[in-house]
Amino acid sequence: MVLDIVQIQKILPHRVPFLLVDRVTDVRVGECVEAYKNVSVSEPVFQGHFPGHPIYPGVMIIEGMAQAGAVLAFYTGEMNEEAAKNKVVYFMSIDGAKFRKPIRPGDRIDYKVSVIKRKGAIWVLDAKAFVDN
């Protein structure tokens, strides 16, 4: 299943500049989601992070993975767009975050998020972000 930005905006409440998923390339209901974001130098975050040495903030990478995970939750929960308007997904914790390489303007971040376990409304996800594999 592929979702473009218009379809993503029907699911997620986020909007530019905080909508951090440009396209969903695969959803396997109850299992995993793959999505990506194209990082552009025109994004407001680069005005201050860091002038003359633009680096995409790690917290934005984590938020993008969370947004991809919310798309997975939407489809796994068999919600409709009207129900999604009344739902908000929150972080409870982040364990073991590591950043191996700086992300710069022009990069494409590929998100891969999979379900580790789910109990009611609580989900434990494994999320990874890649640039050039």
Residue pairs with C-beta under 8 A, 6 or more apart in sequence:
1 24
1 26
1 27
1 75
2 23
2 24
2 25
2 26
3 11
3 23
3 24
3 27
3 71
4 23
5 19
5 22
5 23
7 24
8 19
8 21
8 22
8 23
8 24
8 71
9 15
9 19
10 81
10 84
11 70
11 71
11 74
11 81
11 84
12 19
12 21
12 67
12 70
12 71
12 84
13 85
13 88
14 20
14 67
17 43
17 44
17 45
18 63
19 67
20 37
20 60
20 63
20 64
20 67
21 35
21 36
21 37
21 64
21 67
21 68
21 71
21 111
22 35
22 36
22 37
22 38
23 35
23 36
24 33
24 34
24 35
24 68
24 71
25 34
25 35
25 36
26 32
26 33
26 34
27 33
27 34
27 71
27 72
27 75
29 72
29 75
29 76
30 76
30 115
31 114
31 115
32 72
32 112
32 113
32 114
32 115
33 68
33 69
33 71
33 72
33 111
33 112
33 113
33 114
34 68
34 110
34 111
34 112
34 113
35 64
35 67
35 68
35 71
35 110
35 111
35 113
36 108
36 109
36 110
36 111
37 64
37 108
37 109
37 111
38 108
39 56
39 103
39 104
39 105
39 106
39 107
39 108
39 109
40 105
40 106
41 54
41 105
41 106
43 105
45 56
45 57
45 60
46 54
46 56
46 105
49 55
49 56
49 57
54 104
54 105
55 102
55 103
55 104
56 102
56 103
56 104
56 105
56 107
56 109
58 97
58 99
61 99
61 103
61 109
61 129
62 94
62 97
62 127
64 109
64 111
64 129
65 111
65 113
65 127
65 128
65 129
66 89
66 91
66 127
68 111
68 113
68 127
69 89
69 113
69 123
69 125
69 127
70 89
72 113
72 115
72 125
73 89
73 123
74 84
76 115
76 118
79 87
92 122
101 131
103 109
103 131
107 131
107 132
108 131
109 129
109 130
109 131
110 129
110 130
110 131
111 127
111 128
111 129
112 127
112 128
112 129
112 130
113 125
113 126
113 127
113 128
114 125
114 126
114 127
115 123
115 124
115 125
115 126
116 124
116 125
116 126
117 123
117 124
118 124
